[in-house]
Amino acid sequence: MRVKILVRLKKQILEPQGKNIEECLNNLGFSECGNVRQGKLIELDLPEDIKDKSTYIKDICGKLLVNDIIEEYEVL
């Protein structure tokens, strides 16, 4: 089973890369764009025989993929 996990900084955390992208878009004439946030997409294959996929993914994210102090994630 292929899983996609989207990891982003929490909304209350300042995100300089998103701000930089927003400024560049404005400079290119795309001034309608705002509140730009950047994240990372992680894709991985899970074994089919896992009984509780949700707990398995939560463990993976908690132990390696996500810094839960400043990041949040969602499974797509």
N, C-alpha and C positions, 0 to 999 in steps of 0.2 A: 504494500500500500504506500503510495506516494503522499507525503505530507508537506504542506507549505506553511511556514511560520513567519509571520511578519513581526519584526522587532523594531520598536521606536522608542525615542526618549519620552518620558512622561511629559504631559502638557505643561507642568509647572517648571520644567527644566529648560533653561535657555539653550537654544539650538543654533549655534553660529552657522553651520552649513546650510540649514534651511533659510536663515536670514540672508546669507550670501546669494543663494539661488534666487530668492525673492527680489533682491536688489538688481541682479543681472537681468531677470525677466522684465522688471520695470525699465531698465536702461534700454532694452531691446524693443520697447513699445508695448509690452504686455502688462500695462499698469492695472488691469482688472484682477490680476493674480495677487493673492495675499495669504498671510498665515501659512506659509510654506513649511512643511515638515519633511524631513528626510528619514528614511529607515533602511533596514536591511531585510532582504528576503532570503530565508534559508529553506532549502528543499532537501528532503531525505526520504529514503525508503525504509519502512518499518516491516518487520516480519509479519506475515499474515496471521500467525497463530497467537498473537498477543490478545489476551482476554479483555483487559481494560486499557484501551489505547489512550484514553484521556489522561489517566494517571501516569502512564508511561511517558507521554509527551510532556506533562507537567514536570516530571522528574528530570527529563533531559534539559528542559529549559531552566529549571531551578539550579541544576548542578553545573551547567556549562554555557548554554546559549544566551542567557539573559541575566543582566545585573539588575536584580529586582529593586535595588535602591533607586536607580535612576531610569530604568527601562520598563516597558510593558510589552506584552506580546499578544498576538491573536493567531489562532490557527485558521487558515483560509480553506 
